[in-house]
């Protein structure tokens, strides 16, 4: 049996876990690669680069080694109080807690997450003329059968 390409099922499972969660009294939404028009542009989760490697070592069927970059983004206007990385840190803690168990993919996918690991937090600060953007970037590694 040919297995489904896992990307859309992974994004849907992550979206269902993260979208609409509350961190420090603020509702945090999740977006796929970019924000939609009219979205709250202060604090959000972003699902970015996804990669897959087919593991053909299984005699029955190929498995997937997948990963996805997850960004915790917090933006402050650069006039007055420029904020801090605290909100991005708290969003990263929330994301880590929500992804501490194994995610469940849609049953129609015919795919099962065998193991997962959230790691490699990168802390980026991007000042611009009008904003300061704080980002925490993590990688969710998955092995899928």
C-alpha positions as CSV (number, residue, x, y, z in Angstrom):
1,X,0.0,0.0,0.0
2,X,1.3,3.4,-0.9
3,X,1.4,5.8,2.0
4,X,0.1,9.4,1.9
5,X,2.5,12.2,1.8
6,X,2.4,13.4,5.5
7,X,2.8,17.2,5.2
8,X,-0.8,18.3,5.2
9,X,-1.7,15.9,8.0
10,X,1.2,17.1,10.1
11,X,0.2,20.8,9.6
12,X,-3.4,20.1,10.4
13,X,-2.6,18.3,13.7
14,X,-0.2,21.1,14.8
15,X,-2.8,23.7,13.8
16,X,-5.5,22.0,15.9
17,X,-3.2,21.9,18.9
18,X,-1.8,25.5,18.7
19,X,-4.5,27.7,17.1
20,X,-6.5,29.7,19.6
21,X,-4.5,28.9,22.7
22,X,-4.0,31.5,25.4
23,X,-0.6,32.7,26.6
24,X,-0.3,35.5,29.2
25,X,-4.0,36.3,28.6
26,X,-3.6,36.7,24.9
27,X,-5.1,34.5,22.2
28,X,-2.4,33.1,20.0
29,X,-3.3,31.9,16.5
30,X,-1.4,29.6,14.2
31,X,-0.7,30.2,10.5
32,X,0.7,28.1,7.7
33,X,3.8,29.8,6.2
34,X,2.3,33.4,6.3
35,X,-0.3,35.4,8.1
36,X,-3.8,35.9,6.6
37,X,-5.2,39.4,6.0
38,X,-6.6,41.0,9.1
39,X,-4.8,38.6,11.4
40,X,-3.5,39.6,14.9
41,X,0.1,40.6,14.0
42,X,1.4,40.9,17.5
43,X,1.8,37.3,18.7
44,X,1.4,34.2,16.6
45,X,2.7,30.7,15.8
46,X,4.0,30.1,12.3
47,X,4.5,26.7,10.6
48,X,7.3,27.2,8.1
49,X,9.8,24.9,6.3
50,X,8.9,21.2,6.1
51,X,11.2,18.4,5.0
52,X,10.7,14.7,4.4
53,X,13.0,11.8,3.9
54,X,11.6,8.4,2.8
55,X,13.0,5.6,4.9
56,X,13.0,2.5,2.6
57,X,14.6,0.2,5.2
58,X,11.2,-1.2,6.1
59,X,10.4,-4.4,4.1
60,X,6.6,-3.8,4.1
61,X,6.4,-0.1,3.1
62,X,8.4,3.1,3.2
63,X,8.2,5.2,6.3
64,X,8.7,9.0,6.6
65,X,11.3,11.0,8.6
66,X,9.7,14.4,8.7
67,X,10.4,17.7,10.3
68,X,8.7,21.1,10.5
69,X,10.0,24.4,11.7
70,X,7.6,26.1,14.2
71,X,8.1,29.8,15.0
72,X,6.8,31.7,18.1
73,X,6.6,35.3,16.9
74,X,6.1,38.3,19.1
75,X,6.2,41.8,17.6
76,X,6.4,45.2,19.4
77,X,6.4,48.7,17.9
78,X,9.8,50.2,18.2
79,X,8.6,53.5,19.7
80,X,8.3,53.7,23.5
81,X,8.5,50.3,25.3
82,X,10.0,47.9,22.8
83,X,8.9,44.8,24.8
84,X,11.0,41.8,25.5
85,X,11.5,38.2,24.5
86,X,9.4,37.1,27.4
87,X,6.2,36.6,25.3
88,X,8.1,34.6,22.7
89,X,9.6,32.5,25.5
90,X,6.2,31.9,27.1
91,X,4.7,31.0,23.7
92,X,7.6,28.5,23.2
93,X,6.8,27.0,26.7
94,X,3.1,26.7,25.7
95,X,4.0,25.0,22.4
96,X,6.4,22.6,24.1
97,X,3.8,21.6,26.6
98,X,1.1,21.1,23.9
99,X,3.5,19.0,21.8
100,X,4.9,17.0,24.7
101,X,2.7,14.0,23.8
102,X,2.7,12.3,20.4
103,X,0.5,14.2,17.9
104,X,-2.3,12.2,16.2
105,X,-2.7,12.5,12.5
106,X,-6.1,12.4,10.8
107,X,-7.2,8.7,10.6
108,X,-7.8,9.0,6.8
109,X,-4.1,9.6,6.4
110,X,-3.3,6.0,7.1
111,X,-0.2,7.3,8.9
112,X,0.9,6.9,12.5
113,X,3.5,9.0,14.4
114,X,5.9,6.5,15.9
115,X,8.0,9.1,17.8
116,X,8.5,12.8,17.8
117,X,10.9,15.3,19.4
118,X,10.7,19.1,19.7
119,X,14.2,20.6,19.8
120,X,16.7,23.1,18.5
121,X,15.3,26.4,19.9
122,X,16.8,29.3,18.0
123,X,16.3,32.8,19.4
124,X,16.2,35.6,16.8
125,X,15.7,39.3,17.3
126,X,15.0,41.4,14.2
127,X,14.8,45.2,14.7
128,X,13.5,47.3,11.9
129,X,12.6,51.0,11.5
130,X,9.1,50.5,13.1
131,X,9.1,47.2,14.9
132,X,11.1,44.7,16.9
133,X,10.4,41.1,16.1
134,X,11.2,38.4,18.6
135,X,11.2,34.8,17.4
136,X,11.8,31.4,18.9
137,X,12.2,28.7,16.2
138,X,11.9,25.1,17.1
139,X,12.1,21.9,15.0
140,X,9.5,19.2,15.4
141,X,11.1,15.9,14.2
142,X,8.7,13.0,13.5
143,X,9.1,9.4,12.5
144,X,5.9,8.3,10.7
145,X,4.8,4.8,9.7
